[in-house]
Amino acid sequence: MICPVCGHDNLEGLDNCENCEADLRTVDIPRPTNAFEARMQVPLAALHPRRPDVVSPDTPAADAIARMRSGAIDCVLVGEAGRLAGIFTERDAMLKLAGRPLEGVRVADAMTGDPVILRADDTVAVAIHKMAVGGFRHIPVVDTSGAPTGIVSAVDVFRHMLALR
């Protein structure tokens, strides 16, 4: 590993340059080489994730669907005791509830429990990776205590990437 300070050729894995003692621990971390890559390293907080609509697990599924329709949103988060318990999306409604009576059906009966989450300091690249691997269009953002603070959608990410132009 070449020291960026003095140019000395060091052995891989050293924490400090043998010649000048410069810190080498972060030298091999990839750095953005263009504006597009730099946009991928922006923390999600910069996207200003929308404030989530949160319902309890006992909320009737019909009420959650009506709330989604009236708010023109694709999902609601399900919270219990100040923590994220699940996510209820249009996809959940279609795949799990379509064609059956909604009487007596709670959100907990159709939600996706223990969803993949993001934190505000995760990068856009992390969000894209999780969405692509999991096939998700929405991922909840939670704070350190597990309380839902936002939701990031694929549309949010695409808008951020297109703002590069």
N, C-alpha and C positions, 0 to 999 in steps of 0.2 A: 504494500500500500504506500503510495507516494504522499508524503507530507505536503499539505497545501501551503504551509508557511515557509519551509526551507527547501523542499524538493527532495529530501532524503528518502531513499527506498527502504521502507520498514517491512518487517514480517507481518503477514495478515494476522489480525486478531489482537494486535497490541493496542492498548488504550492511549498511550502517549508516544510521541515520536522519540526514537532513541537519540536523535541528534539535538533537537531543540525543546523537547518536552511538550510540544503542542498537543492539544487534545485531539485524538483521532477517532473518538467514539461515534461521531456523527458524520464522518467523512463519506461513508459508504451509503448513507441514506439518499435515495434518489431525489433529485431536485427537478422542478419543472423546467423544461427547456423552451417552452413557448407559452403563449397566452392561454391556449386551450387547456394545457396541462395545469397551468396555474389556477384556472377556474375550477378544476377538479379537486384542488386542495383547500378550497374555501370551506370553513365550518358551516354546518347547517344553520346555525343561528343567523348567518348573513342572509339566508333565504327568507327569513321571517316566517317560519312555519305558522300556518293558520291555527288559531285557538280551536281546540277540539270541542265538539259537542259530546258530552259525557252523560251516559245513562246508567242506571243500576242494572244488575243482572235480572232483577224481578220486573223490569219494565216490560209491558206487553209488546210483543214483536210488531203488532199493528201500529202502536204508538211510535215506535222507533222508525218504522218505514214512513209514517206520515211526517215525522220530524225531518227525515232525510229529504222527502219530496218538497216540503215547504221551504226548507233552507237551501235547496238545490245543491245538496252535498251527497257524496257517494258512500259515506260511512259515518258511523258514530263509534266512539270508544266506550267500552264498558268498564266502569270503575267501581271498586268496592273498598270501603274504608280508606279512601284517599290513594289507592294504588290501582294500577291498570290490571284488569282481570281478563280483558279480551277486546276484540274488535268485531263489529257487525257491519258488513259491507253489502252493497247491492248484489254482489256475487253470492254471498251467503243466503240472502233472501231468495234469489232465483233458484239456486241449487238445492236448498234445504227446505224451502217453504212453498214454492210455486205449486199451485194446484191442490193445496190442502187448506182446510179451514184454519184461520188464525186464532180462533177463539181458544183462550187458555194457553196459548204458546207464548213463552217468555223469551226475551232476548238471549238469556243464558242457554236456551234450548237450541239456538241456531248460530250463536256467535262462534268465532274462532278463538279458542282459549289460548292463553299464554303465547301471544303473538311475538314475532320478531320485533325488536325495538331499536331505536336509535337514541343517541344523546345529542344535545345541542352542539357539543364540541366535536362530534364525528364529522368527517368531511363529506362533500358531495360524492366523491369517489366511493366511499364506504356505502352510502345510500344506494348508488347505482348498482354496486356489487350485490348488496342484499336483495334489491328488487329483481335483478336479473336471475340470480341463483334461485330465489324462492318463488318467482313468478308473481310478485306482489305489485299492486298499483298504489298502495298506501301503506305507510309504516308509521306507527306512533312514535312520538318523541317523548321521552320521560326524563325526569330529573333524577338526582342521585338517590332519592327515597323511593323511586318507582312510581311517582305520581305523574299522570299524563299532563304534558304542557303544550303539546302541539301535534300536528300530523303533517307529514311530508308526502306529497303525491308525485307520481311520475311526471305529471304536468308541471309541477313546481320545478323539478329538476331540469326538464327540457327547456322551460322558460329561462332558467338561469344560464344554461349552456348557450341558448340562442342569443342572449343579451351580449355575447362576446362580439358580435358583428359590429 
